[in-house]
Amino acid sequence: MAAFKNKNGTWYVQFRYTDWKGEKQQKLKRGFATKKEAQEWERQFFMQKRADINMTFESFVKLYEKDIRPRLKENTWLSKECIIECKILPYFGGRKLCDITPADVIAWQNEIMKQTTKDGKKLSGCYLKNVHSQLSCIFNHAIRYYGLSSNPASKAGNMGKEEHKEMLFWTLEEYQKFSEAIMDKPMSYYAFEMLYWCGIREGELLALTANDFDFTAGTVTINKSYQRLKRQDVITTPKTPKSNRTITMPKILTEEMQDYLKMFYSSAENERIFPVTKHFLSHEMERGCKESGVKRIRIHDLRHSHVSLLIELGFSALAIADRVGHESIDITYRYAHLFPSKQKEMAEQLDMERLKKEGIDNVS
């Protein structure tokens, strides 16, 4: 492996290789402090090309990123990347991929579980589980496509556990008290009207433009989501394919949104009509709760509030799922405790069927 020295004292490598198309390519990498570092970089590069599991874990992560990142939403990858860089690479980066054992993973888990947040609190069980899952995903990828024999993270077992937060929601009376308290800021008022009466997600709300509304039909189309990534406003596709949907708005909300666009919106139809952040909405939620006296819930709990209201009004899980962009089975599972029980009605119907059958048998 050849390495060359620059006039400024740093080292570089330059070589040719054959890419996946069978075409000859030239590679140049500069800026190494020593000849040994330059040669090691070249060696790792060729290990990646050969998919050699003797490569370092850090080298494999680069390969993993190349394979996985194009298939994920940018915000999804950035979440994975943050965990990999902060919680995984500092421990396993320099180790050979094939040499990491379940015992190594257990030792790593113990170190991670000792860590705390900036304000001194323990890391949540849900976060710990997510961190472990990211490590396990990397090993699974190595098994599936690159010949690694087993997943040491899977053998070590998980750390942490998923925490099911209590599902909170507002009654209609509670929401009305809240909405009256924030009427002094029109943008806030209309934003929360959309969240409560349409059951849309926060990111879906913040991505809305004037073009998404059809006031003749009284509908709003959901086909994108807003994210704030690396201090940039980013518009992505919705959370799931099912999230692409057209929602019929209540007549009063349709009239309100027409008024809002006339009063507060410029002529550019493809610009966001709520040009604020999730932090702004959270602050307004805090303010409205304090002034109205209603209990504090999360922004996402307005979606639960919408679903609970529709259940109370007697709509089926299938109809509700279509409106909020869920699968009907998810609505049935997550909100089962809110649907009225049909057990007594079922038992009465079964009794009637049995009596009918017994009556027929006695006559014959």
C-alpha positions in Angstrom: 0.0 0.0 0.0 1.6 3.2 -1.2 1.3 6.5 0.7 2.8 9.8 -0.3 4.0 12.9 1.6 2.8 16.4 0.8 5.1 19.4 0.9 3.2 20.6 4.0 4.2 17.4 5.9 0.8 15.6 5.7 0.3 12.3 3.9 -2.1 11.1 1.2 -3.1 7.9 -0.6 -3.9 7.6 -4.3 -4.9 4.4 -6.0 -7.1 2.7 -8.6 -9.9 0.2 -8.0 -12.8 -1.5 -9.9 -16.3 -0.3 -8.9 -19.5 -2.3 -8.8 -20.1 -1.6 -12.5 -16.8 -3.1 -13.4 -15.3 0.3 -14.3 -11.9 1.5 -13.2 -12.0 4.4 -10.7 -9.3 6.5 -9.1 -9.3 7.4 -5.4 -7.5 10.2 -3.7 -7.6 10.9 0.0 -5.5 13.7 1.7 -4.8 15.1 5.1 -3.4 12.2 7.1 -0.9 13.1 9.9 1.2 9.9 9.4 2.0 7.4 6.8 0.5 4.7 8.9 -2.8 6.4 9.1 -2.9 6.9 5.4 -2.2 3.2 4.7 -4.7 2.1 7.3 -7.4 4.2 5.6 -6.6 2.5 2.3 -6.7 -0.9 3.9 -10.2 -0.2 5.4 -11.4 1.1 2.1 -10.6 -2.2 0.3 -12.1 -4.2 3.2 -15.3 -2.3 2.6 -15.2 -3.1 -1.1 -14.6 -6.8 -0.4 -17.2 -6.7 2.4 -14.6 -8.2 4.7 -16.0 -8.5 8.3 -12.4 -8.1 9.6 -12.9 -4.3 8.9 -13.4 -2.0 11.9 -16.9 -1.4 13.2 -16.5 2.3 12.2 -15.7 1.3 8.6 -18.7 -1.0 8.5 -21.0 1.9 9.8 -19.9 3.9 6.8 -20.9 1.0 4.6 -24.2 0.7 6.5 -24.9 4.4 5.9 -24.3 4.0 2.2 -26.7 1.1 2.0 -29.4 2.4 4.3 -29.6 6.1 4.1 -31.1 6.4 0.6 -34.0 4.2 1.8 -34.9 6.4 4.8 -36.4 9.8 5.4 -33.7 12.3 6.2 -35.0 13.0 9.7 -35.1 9.2 10.4 -31.5 8.8 9.3 -30.4 11.9 11.3 -32.0 10.4 14.5 -30.1 7.1 13.9 -26.9 8.9 13.1 -27.0 10.9 16.3 -27.3 7.7 18.4 -24.6 5.9 16.4 -22.1 8.8 16.7 -22.7 9.6 20.4 -23.5 6.3 22.0 -22.1 3.5 19.8 -19.0 4.5 17.8 -17.1 5.9 20.9 -17.1 2.3 22.3 -17.0 0.0 19.2 -15.5 2.2 16.5 -12.0 0.9 16.5 -12.9 -2.8 17.2 -13.0 -5.3 14.4 -16.6 -6.0 13.4 -16.2 -9.8 13.7 -14.5 -9.6 17.2 -17.3 -7.9 19.1 -18.9 -10.4 21.5 -22.1 -10.5 23.6 -19.9 -9.8 26.7 -18.6 -6.7 25.0 -22.2 -5.5 24.4 -23.2 -6.2 28.0 -20.2 -4.1 29.2 -21.3 -1.3 26.8 -24.9 -1.5 28.1 -23.7 -1.1 31.6 -21.7 2.0 30.6 -24.6 3.6 28.7 -27.0 2.9 31.6 -24.7 4.9 33.9 -25.1 8.0 31.7 -27.4 10.9 32.5 -29.1 13.7 30.7 -27.8 17.3 30.8 -30.0 18.0 33.8 -28.7 15.0 35.7 -31.6 12.6 35.1 -31.2 9.0 34.2 -31.7 8.1 30.5 -35.3 6.8 29.9 -36.0 3.2 29.4 -37.5 4.0 26.0 -34.3 5.8 24.9 -32.1 3.0 26.2 -34.1 0.5 24.2 -33.8 2.6 21.1 -30.0 2.9 21.5 -29.7 -0.9 21.8 -32.0 -1.4 18.8 -29.7 0.8 16.6 -26.7 -1.3 17.5 -28.6 -4.5 16.8 -29.8 -3.1 13.4 -26.2 -2.6 12.4 -25.2 -6.2 13.3 -28.3 -7.6 11.5 -27.4 -5.7 8.4 -23.9 -7.3 8.6 -25.5 -10.8 8.9 -28.0 -10.3 6.2 -25.7 -9.0 3.5 -22.0 -9.3 4.5 -21.6 -12.7 6.1 -21.4 -12.0 9.8 -22.2 -15.2 11.6 -24.3 -13.9 14.6 -25.6 -10.8 16.3 -23.9 -10.2 19.6 -26.4 -7.5 20.5 -29.3 -9.9 20.1 -27.5 -12.5 22.3 -26.7 -9.9 25.0 -30.4 -9.0 25.3 -32.0 -5.6 25.3 -31.6 -2.8 27.8 -34.4 -0.5 28.9 -38.0 -1.0 27.9 -40.7 0.9 26.1 -42.7 3.2 28.4 -46.3 3.5 27.5 -47.3 7.1 28.4 -50.8 7.6 29.7 -53.1 8.6 26.8 -54.5 12.0 27.7 -57.2 13.9 25.9 -59.6 16.8 26.2 -63.3 16.7 26.2 -65.0 19.1 23.9 -65.8 21.4 26.8 -62.1 21.5 27.8 -61.0 22.3 24.3 -63.5 25.1 24.0 -62.2 26.7 27.2 -58.7 26.5 25.9 -59.5 27.9 22.4 -61.2 30.9 24.0 -58.0 31.6 26.0 -55.8 31.8 22.8 -58.1 33.8 20.6 -56.0 36.9 21.1 -53.4 35.3 18.7 -55.2 34.4 15.5 -52.4 32.2 14.1 -52.4 30.1 17.4 -56.2 29.9 17.5 -56.6 28.6 13.9 -53.6 26.2 14.2 -55.3 24.6 17.2 -58.6 24.6 15.5 -57.1 22.5 12.7 -55.4 20.1 15.1 -58.5 19.5 17.2 -61.2 19.3 14.5 -59.2 17.4 11.9 -57.0 15.2 14.1 -53.9 15.9 12.0 -50.3 15.5 13.2 -48.3 18.5 14.3 -45.9 18.1 11.3 -48.8 17.9 8.9 -50.3 21.1 10.3 -47.0 23.0 9.9 -46.6 21.9 6.3 -50.0 23.1 5.1 -50.2 25.6 2.3 -53.1 27.5 0.7 -53.0 25.0 -2.2 -54.0 22.2 0.2 -57.5 23.6 0.8 -60.5 23.1 -1.4 -63.1 25.4 0.1 -65.8 24.5 -2.5 -65.6 20.8 -1.4 -64.7 21.8 2.2 -61.6 19.6 2.3 -57.9 19.8 3.2 -55.4 17.5 1.6 -52.6 16.0 3.7 -49.6 15.0 1.6 -46.5 16.3 3.4 -44.9 16.9 6.8 -42.7 19.7 8.3 -39.5 18.9 10.1 -36.8 21.2 11.5 -33.4 19.5 10.6 -30.0 21.0 11.3 -31.6 24.5 11.7 -33.3 24.2 8.3 -37.0 23.9 7.5 -37.5 20.6 5.7 -40.7 19.4 4.0 -40.9 15.6 3.8 -43.5 13.0 2.8 -46.0 12.1 5.6 -45.2 9.6 8.3 -46.7 6.6 6.5 -48.3 5.9 3.0 -51.7 5.8 4.8 -51.1 9.3 6.0 -51.7 10.7 2.5 -55.4 11.5 2.7 -58.1 14.1 2.1 -60.1 15.3 5.1 -63.5 16.8 5.0 -63.6 19.7 7.4 -66.6 20.8 9.6 -68.4 23.7 7.9 -67.5 26.2 10.7 -63.8 25.3 10.3 -64.0 25.7 6.6 -65.3 29.2 7.0 -62.7 30.0 9.7 -59.8 28.9 7.5 -61.1 31.0 4.6 -61.1 34.0 6.9 -57.6 33.2 8.2 -56.2 33.0 4.7 -57.7 36.3 3.8 -56.6 38.1 6.9 -53.1 36.7 7.5 -51.8 35.1 4.4 -49.8 36.5 1.4 -50.5 35.7 -2.2 -47.9 32.9 -2.5 -50.0 29.7 -2.4 -47.2 27.3 -1.9 -45.8 28.9 1.3 -46.6 27.5 4.7 -49.6 29.1 6.3 -48.4 28.4 9.8 -44.8 29.6 9.5 -43.9 28.7 13.1 -42.1 25.9 14.9 -43.2 23.0 17.2 -41.6 24.9 20.1 -44.0 27.9 19.4 -47.0 25.6 19.5 -45.8 24.0 22.7 -45.4 27.5 24.3 -48.9 28.5 23.2 -50.3 25.2 24.6 -48.7 26.1 27.9 -50.1 29.6 27.8 -53.6 28.6 26.9 -53.7 25.9 29.6 -52.5 28.3 32.3 -55.1 31.0 31.3 -58.0 28.6 30.8 -57.3 26.3 33.8 -57.6 23.1 31.7 -55.2 20.3 32.3 -51.9 20.3 30.3 -51.7 17.8 27.6 -49.2 17.3 24.7 -49.8 18.7 21.3 -50.1 15.1 20.0 -52.8 14.5 22.6 -55.1 16.8 20.5 -55.1 14.0 18.0 -56.2 11.5 20.7 -58.9 14.1 21.6 -60.2 14.1 18.1 -60.3 10.3 17.9 -62.0 10.0 21.3 -64.7 12.6 20.2 -65.4 10.6 17.0 -65.7 7.4 19.1 -68.1 9.1 21.4 -70.2 10.2 18.4 -70.4 6.5 17.3 -68.1 6.3 14.3 -66.4 3.0 13.5 -62.7 2.3 13.8 -62.5 1.9 10.0 -64.0 5.4 9.4 -61.9 7.0 12.0 -58.7 5.4 10.7 -59.4 6.7 7.2 -59.8 10.2 8.6 -56.6 10.3 10.8 -54.3 8.2 8.6 -54.0 5.1 10.7 -54.8 1.4 10.0 -58.1 0.4 11.5 -56.5 -2.3 13.5 -54.3 0.4 15.2 -57.4 2.4 16.1 -59.0 -0.7 17.5 -55.9 -1.6 19.6 -54.9 1.8 20.8 -58.4 3.1 21.6 -60.2 -0.1 22.5 -60.9 1.2 26.1 -62.9 4.1 24.6 -65.3 2.1 22.4 -68.6 1.3 24.1 -68.8 -2.3 25.3 -71.0 -4.6 23.2 -70.7 -7.6 25.5 -74.2 -7.3 27.0 -75.8 -6.8 23.6 -73.8 -9.8 22.2 -74.9 -12.1 25.1 -78.6 -11.1 24.6 -78.4 -11.8 20.8 -76.9 -15.2 21.5 -79.6 -16.0 24.0 -82.3 -15.1 21.3 -80.6 -17.3 18.7 -80.4 -20.2 21.1 -84.1 -19.8 22.2 -85.1 -19.6 18.5 -83.2 -22.8 17.7 -84.7 -24.7 20.8 -88.2 -23.6 19.8 -87.8 -25.0 16.3 -86.5 -28.3 17.6 -89.4 -28.6 20.1 -92.0 -28.0 17.3 -90.4 -30.6 15.1 
